[in-house]
Amino acid sequence: MSESRDVVERTDVVDTVVQTDTPEPAEQTDTPDTPDATEQTDARRPVLPRLLVLLRPERARLIAVGALTVFSVGLLVVGPWLLGQATDVVFNGVIGKQLPAGQSKAEAVAALRAAGHGHLADMLAGMAVRPGVGVDTGRLGRLLLLAIGAYLLSAAFGWAQGRILTGVAQRTMFRLRAQTEEKLTRLPLRHFDTHPHGDILSRVVNDVDNVDTTLQETLNQLPSSVLTVLTTLGIMFWISPILATASLVTIPVVMAVASVLAGKSKARFEAQWEQTGRLTSMVEESYTGQALILAYGRGEQVAEEFGQENRKLRRAGYSAQLLSGAIFPAVVLVGNLNSVVVAALGGYQVATGAISLGAVQAFIQYSQRFTSPVIQSAGQMNVLQSGIVSAGRIFEFLDAQEEPVLPAGGVAQGLDERRDEHQDDRGGGHRVRLENVRFRYEPDTPLIEDFTLEAAPGRTVAIVGPTGAGKTTLVNLLVRFYEIDSGRILLDGVDYRELSRDQVRRCFGMVLQDTWLFHGSIRDNIGYGREGAGDDEILAAARAAHVDDFVRTLPEGYDTILEGDASNVSSGQKQLLTIARAFLADPGILILDEATSNVDTRTEAMIQEAMTRLRSGRTSFVIAHRLSTIHTADTIVVMDAGRVVEQGSHDELLEREGFYHELYHSQFAETLVS
């Protein structure tokens, strides 16, 4: 196994494990049993029911939304009926004014039949007309005012509904984002080994945003659309069963078209979001490796590779949007054909006196209101399909196997007390013992076999060996980034299995070769070492790590903001900041992984002196590539192929003239040649 299994490469989120008061996230007891639970969440647990589960905390507000929707839709449905009544008032008045005054309606109908105008007679018979009487302006005004009032109240209820639903959607997505963030802290590092970082970022950022958009639109439309369809359908049958039946004929056609196109577009959206994840991963790699890309002159090659992946995403997105976008015009076409049928049949029924003109006008409006939600849903089908795919990807991530469940309380007696029981006369560190430890990253690839080591409080253990020997892997096991396959690791005599990971990691502080600094002030980056540290403590740690010297030369001093990758300070200064962070953490166990590799010789000498003070009384593990830096270690462990081949002090190992002797003199020879 290559040394590329470096702690830094799998723990980009932090380069310092420190003593904080943040509790370990609650252990989950329903984690999947499979090695990797990210297997077709759609097939195991449908996406839509899981989205509804997310809305459970909003039940009271959703009930209120339901009530507002009933009022809003009810008033909206009353509007066309009132306008139809107003149309009848106008039409009846116009026709009545043209008939001779003094006649009854029956006499006027009989006169028309006698004159051979049978169709007009039939139409007049179906109208509430009074011969010689014009438009009833009083009733017309009342109907129009009622219609205006109904529409205004409906709009007010609709606005209140939309406001509540916006809050519901935002709070739901807040909880979903919190779940994804918590999931990141519970995933084993093996998950990050086997999944591209860009794909993970795409799921927790792009897919969550996409679900947010989908939820906003569907929550605002779905309740009112369903209620509108049901109420308008009932009124349509009440006005004219024949016209209502004719309108329903088009619904199966609409559903069939939408279903076929939606099914085809779903697969395209899956491909689109998978490709989005790959492209995000490529951008992330290119950004973090920009210096190497420029140094090796590979800018054009990277741009070409990006162009290829971008074109794949364009094709996937084009195909998905084309298919889903075809749903809307297809449904609109069917809806327009339905309007033609309704207008023709309605006109015939008016002519035969079976229905009034106002009723036909109202029916046409109801027909449009009936088909409008269907058309809107079809138009939003691409958003819905895309959102479902994104939700499935998020749930795949949330279902991923977490770290094994551990005892919640650990051991009753605190580690500080146990440290006092096991420490020797040199200080107050922790006693660490590894007994017959075996570990493999891959089942078929042996790495660490039958490893035994003990580190006493106040002692410094240096770990040396060629690349791939297992040095950094040993650190991973100590900090419990990975669980051992067999054997035991004891912390102050307590088996790791009896402790939570948080209890173990509180005891460690780390300074790694590859630094991690976040966007924030220098003060905040150093203060990350211990929660609640005061300015005086931060300043003392900075002075101990020789950070204070260069920080005071900066215009803003400790308030200087470090950019995203801390590009406004040098590599050596970055490393000094992480060392100051470790000073502030004041851990019982210190791990140094080539911690002075990015500083000059003079600064290295000062840091080594400061490290000597920092290691005093603590258990220290030092991973070294330059053997000249660890000759003062109490114990040097020489590893090769996952095994301890030699162990002893610097002088003892040189006297044996074994593997360490060869490593040391080979470096010395290389120094002379250089």
ZAMARGU-4260 file (C-alpha; in steps of 0.2 Angstrom, whole numbers, plus 5000, padded with zeros to 4 digits):
<rodrens>
0) 5000/5000/5000 | 5007/5017/4995 | 5011/5030/5007 | 4998/5040/4998 | 4986/5034/5011
5) 4992/5050/5020 | 4981/5057/5034 | 4980/5073/5025 | 4973/5066/5009 | 4959/5058/5019
10) 4956/5072/5031 | 4955/5087/5021 | 4943/5094/5033 | 4956/5097/5047 | 4974/5095/5050
15) 4973/5096/5069 | 4964/5084/5080 | 4961/5095/5095 | 4953/5095/5112 | 4936/5103/5110
20) 4920/5102/5119 | 4910/5097/5104 | 4901/5081/5108 | 4902/5066/5096 | 4887/5065/5085
25) 4874/5052/5091 | 4878/5035/5085 | 4865/5028/5073 | 4858/5010/5076 | 4850/5008/5060
30) 4864/5009/5048 | 4864/4998/5033 | 4871/4980/5034 | 4879/4981/5017 | 4897/4986/5015
35) 4891/5001/5005 | 4874/5007/5007 | 4874/5019/4992 | 4866/5006/4981 | 4850/5012/4971
40) 4841/5021/4985 | 4826/5022/4973 | 4824/5003/4972 | 4825/5001/4991 | 4816/5016/4998
45) 4805/5027/4987 | 4811/5045/4986 | 4794/5053/4987 | 4789/5045/5004 | 4805/5050/5011
50) 4803/5068/5005 | 4786/5068/5014 | 4794/5062/5030 | 4805/5077/5030 | 4789/5088/5031
55) 4782/5080/5047 | 4788/5094/5058 | 4778/5106/5048 | 4761/5097/5050 | 4753/5111/5059
60) 4758/5124/5046 | 4753/5112/5032 | 4735/5110/5040 | 4734/5129/5040 | 4739/5129/5022
65) 4726/5116/5018 | 4713/5127/5026 | 4719/5143/5016 | 4719/5132/5000 | 4701/5127/5002
70) 4696/5145/5005 | 4707/5152/4990 | 4702/5138/4978 | 4683/5139/4983 | 4683/5158/4980
75) 4692/5156/4964 | 4680/5143/4958 | 4665/5154/4963 | 4671/5168/4951 | 4667/5160/4934
80) 4650/5156/4940 | 4646/5174/4945 | 4653/5180/4929 | 4642/5168/4920 | 4627/5174/4929
85) 4632/5192/4924 | 4634/5187/4906 | 4616/5180/4907 | 4610/5196/4914 | 4617/5206/4900
90) 4612/5194/4886 | 4594/5192/4893 | 4592/5210/4894 | 4598/5213/4877 | 4586/5200/4870
95) 4572/5205/4881 | 4574/5223/4875 | 4571/5218/4857 | 4555/5208/4861 | 4538/5218/4861
100) 4533/5224/4878 | 4517/5217/4885 | 4520/5200/4879 | 4524/5185/4890 | 4539/5174/4887
105) 4528/5160/4882 | 4519/5171/4869 | 4536/5177/4862 | 4541/5159/4860 | 4525/5154/4852
110) 4527/5169/4840 | 4544/5164/4835 | 4539/5146/4831 | 4524/5152/4821 | 4536/5162/4811
115) 4547/5147/4807 | 4561/5152/4819 | 4562/5136/4829 | 4580/5137/4834 | 4577/5155/4841
120) 4562/5149/4850 | 4571/5135/4858 | 4585/5147/4864 | 4573/5159/4870 | 4563/5146/4880
125) 4579/5141/4889 | 4583/5160/4894 | 4576/5169/4909 | 4570/5184/4898 | 4557/5197/4901
130) 4550/5204/4885 | 4552/5223/4884 | 4564/5224/4899 | 4582/5228/4896 | 4598/5224/4907
135) 4595/5223/4925 | 4610/5235/4930 | 4607/5233/4948 | 4609/5214/4948 | 4623/5216/4936
140) 4633/5227/4947 | 4630/5216/4962 | 4637/5201/4953 | 4652/5210/4947 | 4656/5217/4964
145) 4654/5199/4971 | 4666/5192/4958 | 4679/5206/4961 | 4678/5202/4980 | 4679/5183/4977
150) 4695/5186/4967 | 4703/5198/4979 | 4700/5187/4994 | 4706/5172/4984 | 4722/5181/4980
155) 4724/5186/4999 | 4722/5168/5004 | 4734/5162/4991 | 4747/5175/4996 | 4746/5169/5014
160) 4747/5151/5008 | 4762/5155/4998 | 4771/5164/5012 | 4768/5149/5024 | 4774/5137/5011
165) 4790/5147/5008 | 4794/5145/5026 | 4790/5127/5026 | 4801/5123/5012 | 4816/5134/5019
170) 4815/5125/5036 | 4814/5108/5028 | 4829/5111/5017 | 4838/5119/5032 | 4835/5102/5041
175) 4841/5092/5026 | 4857/5102/5024 | 4860/5099/5043 | 4857/5081/5040 | 4870/5080/5026
180) 4883/5090/5036 | 4880/5078/5051 | 4882/5064/5040 | 4899/5070/5034 | 4905/5069/5052
185) 4899/5051/5054 | 4905/5044/5038 | 4921/5033/5039 | 4936/5039/5030 | 4935/5024/5019
190) 4920/5032/5011 | 4930/5047/5006 | 4943/5035/4999 | 4931/5027/4987 | 4920/5042/4982
195) 4927/5057/4972 | 4927/5073/4983 | 4918/5083/4969 | 4904/5070/4968 | 4901/5072/4987
200) 4901/5091/4985 | 4889/5090/4971 | 4877/5080/4982 | 4878/5091/4997 | 4877/5107/4987
205) 4870/5106/4970 | 4858/5092/4973 | 4851/5100/4989 | 4849/5116/4980 | 4840/5107/4966
210) 4828/5099/4978 | 4825/5116/4987 | 4819/5123/4970 | 4808/5108/4967 | 4801/5108/4984
215) 4797/5127/4983 | 4787/5125/4966 | 4778/5109/4970 | 4772/5114/4988 | 4765/5130/4981
220) 4756/5121/4966 | 4751/5104/4972 | 4738/5107/4985 | 4729/5121/4975 | 4730/5111/4959
225) 4723/5095/4966 | 4708/5104/4975 | 4705/5115/4959 | 4704/5099/4948 | 4692/5091/4960
230) 4680/5106/4963 | 4680/5112/4945 | 4676/5094/4939 | 4661/5093/4951 | 4655/5110/4945
235) 4657/5105/4927 | 4646/5090/4929 | 4633/5101/4938 | 4633/5113/4923 | 4633/5100/4909
240) 4637/5082/4911 | 4638/5081/4892 | 4652/5094/4891 | 4660/5087/4906 | 4661/5070/4899
245) 4668/5077/4883 | 4682/5086/4893 | 4687/5071/4902 | 4690/5061/4886 | 4706/5071/4884
250) 4713/5068/4901 | 4719/5050/4898 | 4728/5057/4882 | 4737/5070/4893 | 4742/5057/4906
255) 4748/5045/4893 | 4759/5058/4884 | 4766/5065/4901 | 4770/5048/4908 | 4779/5042/4892
260) 4790/5058/4891 | 4793/5059/4910 | 4799/5041/4911 | 4811/5044/4897 | 4817/5060/4904
265) 4820/5053/4921 | 4835/5042/4915 | 4842/5058/4906 | 4841/5068/4922 | 4850/5054/4931
270) 4864/5055/4918 | 4865/5074/4919 | 4867/5074/4938 | 4880/5060/4938 | 4890/5070/4925
275) 4888/5086/4935 | 4896/5076/4950 | 4911/5071/4938 | 4913/5088/4932 | 4913/5096/4949
280) 4926/5083/4955 | 4937/5088/4940 | 4935/5106/4944 | 4940/5103/4962 | 4955/5093/4957
285) 4961/5106/4945 | 4958/5120/4957 | 4968/5112/4971 | 4982/5107/4959 | 4983/5123/4950
290) 5001/5126/4954 | 5007/5109/4947 | 4996/5111/4932 | 5005/5127/4928 | 5022/5120/4933
295) 5021/5106/4921 | 5013/5116/4907 | 4997/5105/4907 | 4985/5120/4906 | 4979/5116/4888
300) 4977/5098/4892 | 4967/5101/4907 | 4956/5113/4898 | 4953/5100/4884 | 4949/5087/4897
305) 4937/5099/4905 | 4929/5103/4888 | 4926/5085/4885 | 4917/5083/4901 | 4908/5099/4899
310) 4902/5093/4882 | 4896/5077/4890 | 4886/5087/4902 | 4879/5098/4889 | 4873/5083/4879
315) 4865/5075/4895 | 4857/5091/4900 | 4851/5094/4882 | 4843/5077/4881 | 4835/5078/4898
320) 4828/5096/4895 | 4822/5092/4877 | 4812/5077/4882 | 4804/5085/4898 | 4801/5101/4889
325) 4791/5092/4876 | 4778/5088/4889 | 4772/5106/4890 | 4768/5109/4872 | 4760/5092/4870
330) 4748/5095/4884 | 4744/5112/4879 | 4739/5106/4862 | 4728/5093/4869 | 4720/5106/4880
335) 4717/5118/4865 | 4709/5104/4856 | 4698/5101/4871 | 4693/5119/4871 | 4688/5118/4853
340) 4677/5103/4857 | 4669/5111/4872 | 4665/5128/4862 | 4657/5118/4848 | 4646/5107/4859
345) 4642/5122/4870 | 4637/5133/4856 | 4625/5119/4849 | 4617/5117/4866 | 4614/5136/4868
350) 4606/5136/4851 | 4595/5122/4856 | 4590/5130/4873 | 4598/5116/4883 | 4610/5128/4892
355) 4612/5146/4894 | 4626/5157/4886 | 4632/5162/4903 | 4633/5144/4908 | 4643/5139/4893
360) 4655/5154/4896 | 4657/5148/4914 | 4660/5130/4908 | 4674/5136/4896 | 4682/5145/4911
365) 4680/5130/4922 | 4687/5119/4908 | 4702/5130/4907 | 4704/5130/4926 | 4703/5111/4925
370) 4716/5108/4912 | 4727/5122/4918 | 4734/5113/4933 | 4737/5098/4922 | 4746/5109/4910
375) 4756/5118/4924 | 4761/5101/4931 | 4767/5095/4914 | 4777/5111/4912 | 4785/5108/4929
380) 4788/5089/4925 | 4806/5093/4921 | 4809/5102/4937 | 4800/5088/4947 | 4810/5074/4938
385) 4826/5083/4941 | 4822/5086/4959 | 4817/5068/4962 | 4834/5062/4954 | 4843/5074/4965
390) 4833/5069/4981 | 4838/5051/4977 | 4856/5055/4976 | 4855/5064/4993 | 4847/5049/5001
395) 4860/5038/4994 | 4873/5049/5003 | 4862/5049/5019 | 4861/5030/5018 | 4879/5027/5016
400) 4886/5015/5029 | 4893/5025/5045 | 4906/5021/5057 | 4902/5006/5068 | 4891/5009/5083
405) 4901/5012/5099 | 4897/5013/5117 | 4889/5030/5121 | 4897/5033/5138 | 4913/5024/5136
410) 4922/5021/5153 | 4915/5029/5169 | 4932/5035/5175 | 4939/5049/5165 | 4955/5047/5155
415) 4963/5061/5165 | 4962/5051/5180 | 4968/5035/5171 | 4983/5045/5164 | 4988/5049/5182
420) 4988/5031/5186 | 4999/5026/5171 | 5011/5040/5169 | 5029/5039/5174 | 5040/5052/5182
425) 5042/5061/5166 | 5026/5070/5164 | 5007/5069/5161 | 5004/5062/5144 | 4994/5046/5140
430) 5001/5029/5139 | 4998/5021/5122 | 5000/5002/5119 | 4997/4992/5103 | 4996/4974/5105
435) 4997/4962/5090 | 4988/4974/5079 | 4983/4969/5061 | 4976/4980/5048 | 4973/4980/5029
440) 4965/4994/5018 | 4960/4980/5006 | 4956/4962/5011 | 4968/4954/4999 | 4983/4967/5002
445) 4992/4964/5019 | 4999/4980/5027 | 5002/4980/5046 | 5004/4962/5053 | 5006/4958/5071
450) 5012/4975/5076 | 5016/4978/5095 | 5022/4995/5102 | 5021/5005/5118 | 5023/5023/5121
455) 5025/5029/5139 | 5020/5047/5145 | 5034/5059/5142 | 5042/5049/5129 | 5045/5053/5111
460) 5043/5039/5098 | 5050/5042/5081 | 5043/5031/5067 | 5054/5030/5052 | 5054/5019/5036
465) 5053/5019/5017 | 5038/5025/5008 | 5024/5013/5010 | 5031/5005/5026 | 5015/5010/5035
470) 5020/5025/5045 | 5005/5036/5042 | 4994/5021/5043 | 4999/5019/5060 | 4994/5037/5064
475) 4977/5033/5056 | 4975/5019/5068 | 4981/5029/5083 | 4969/5043/5080 | 4955/5030/5076
480) 4952/5036/5058 | 4951/5017/5054 | 4947/5002/5065 | 4960/4988/5067 | 4956/4971/5060
485) 4963/4962/5076 | 4973/4965/5091 | 4971/4979/5104 | 4975/4997/5106 | 4975/5003/5124
490) 4974/5021/5130 | 4980/5022/5148 | 4976/5004/5150 | 4958/5005/5142 | 4954/4996/5126
495) 4949/5008/5112 | 4933/4998/5110 | 4927/5004/5127 | 4929/5022/5122 | 4920/5033/5109
500) 4930/5040/5095 | 4928/5057/5103 | 4935/5052/5119 | 4951/5045/5110 | 4953/5060/5098
505) 4952/5073/5112 | 4969/5066/5118 | 4978/5069/5102 | 4985/5085/5094 | 4992/5084/5076
510) 5004/5094/5066 | 5005/5088/5048 | 5016/5091/5033 | 5001/5097/5023 | 4993/5111/5031
515) 4974/5115/5033 | 4968/5133/5036 | 4951/5140/5034 | 4944/5156/5028 | 4945/5168/5043
520) 4957/5178/5053 | 4974/5172/5059 | 4967/5173/5077 | 4953/5162/5073 | 4964/5149/5064
525) 4975/5148/5079 | 4960/5148/5091 | 4953/5133/5082 | 4965/5123/5093 | 4955/5125/5109
530) 4937/5131/5110 | 4935/5146/5121 | 4953/5151/5121 | 4957/5169/5126 | 4967/5181/5117
535) 4981/5180/5129 | 4982/5161/5127 | 4982/5163/5108 | 4996/5176/5109 | 5006/5164/5120
540) 5004/5150/5108 | 5009/5161/5093 | 5025/5167/5102 | 5029/5149/5106 | 5028/5144/5088
545) 5037/5159/5082 | 5021/5165/5073 | 5021/5182/5082 | 5036/5188/5073 | 5029/5188/5056
550) 5011/5191/5061 | 5015/5208/5068 | 5023/5213/5051 | 5006/5211/5043 | 4995/5227/5041
555) 4980/5219/5050 | 4991/5208/5062 | 4981/5194/5070 | 4965/5201/5062 | 4972/5197/5044
560) 4960/5187/5035 | 4967/5171/5027 | 4959/5168/5009 | 4952/5152/5004 | 4968/5142/5002
565) 4978/5155/5013 | 4988/5160/4998 | 4992/5177/5006 | 5005/5169/5017 | 5019/5157/5013
570) 5020/5138/5015 | 5031/5140/5030 | 5020/5153/5038 | 5005/5141/5036 | 5015/5127/5044
575) 5019/5139/5059 | 5001/5143/5061 | 4996/5125/5062 | 5010/5122/5075 | 5004/5137/5085
580) 4987/5129/5085 | 4994/5113/5092 | 5003/5123/5106 | 4986/5130/5110 | 4977/5113/5110
585) 4989/5107/5124 | 4986/5089/5120 | 4991/5074/5130 | 4997/5065/5115 | 5006/5074/5101
590) 5008/5068/5083 | 5021/5077/5071 | 5021/5072/5053 | 5037/5080/5046 | 5030/5096/5054
595) 5045/5107/5049 | 5047/5102/5031 | 5041/5119/5024 | 5052/5130/5035 | 5070/5136/5033
600) 5084/5130/5043 | 5085/5144/5055 | 5066/5143/5058 | 5067/5124/5059 | 5080/5125/5073
605) 5068/5137/5083 | 5053/5126/5080 | 5063/5110/5085 | 5067/5120/5102 | 5049/5124/5104
610) 5043/5107/5100 | 5055/5100/5113 | 5046/5111/5126 | 5029/5106/5119 | 5033/5087/5120
615) 5039/5088/5138 | 5028/5078/5148 | 5018/5072/5134 | 5017/5056/5123 | 5024/5060/5106
620) 5024/5051/5090 | 5035/5059/5076 | 5035/5053/5058 | 5051/5057/5050 | 5059/5056/5033
625) 5074/5066/5037 | 5082/5055/5050 | 5094/5069/5056 | 5078/5077/5065 | 5074/5062/5076
630) 5091/5057/5084 | 5085/5064/5101 | 5070/5053/5101 | 5068/5041/5116 | 5063/5027/5105
635) 5065/5025/5086 | 5053/5012/5078 | 5059/5007/5061 | 5045/5000/5050 | 5046/4991/5033
640) 5031/4983/5024 | 5020/4986/5039 | 5031/4977/5052 | 5043/4983/5065 | 5060/4978/5059
645) 5070/4987/5072 | 5067/4997/5088 | 5079/5007/5100 | 5088/5023/5102 | 5097/5032/5088
650) 5114/5026/5095 | 5108/5008/5098 | 5101/5006/5080 | 5117/5013/5072 | 5128/5001/5082
655) 5117/4986/5076 | 5121/4991/5058 | 5105/4985/5052 | 5091/4993/5042 | 5091/5009/5051
660) 5110/5010/5049 | 5107/5009/5030 | 5093/5022/5029 | 5103/5034/5039 | 5119/5033/5030
665) 5110/5033/5013 | 5102/5050/5017 | 5119/5056/5023 | 5127/5050/5007 | 5113/5059/4997
670) 5117/5075/5007 | 5135/5074/5003 | 5131/5071/4984 | 5119/5086/4984
</rodrens>
